[in-house]
């Protein structure tokens, strides 16, 4: 009787976790992030040049 009980336990499948839903907003691509970084660096350079020109 205990053998049948053990067989029933080992044959049970583990419950599978559901995959997380993808976020609705799209993430920026590497190229978009790079271009934004370049734009910000250029802006910093402009501000620094104005400060040092005084």
Secondary structure, DSSP 8 states (H G I E B T S, - for coil): -HHHHHHHHHT------------SS----HHHHHHHHHHHHHHHHHHHHHHHH-
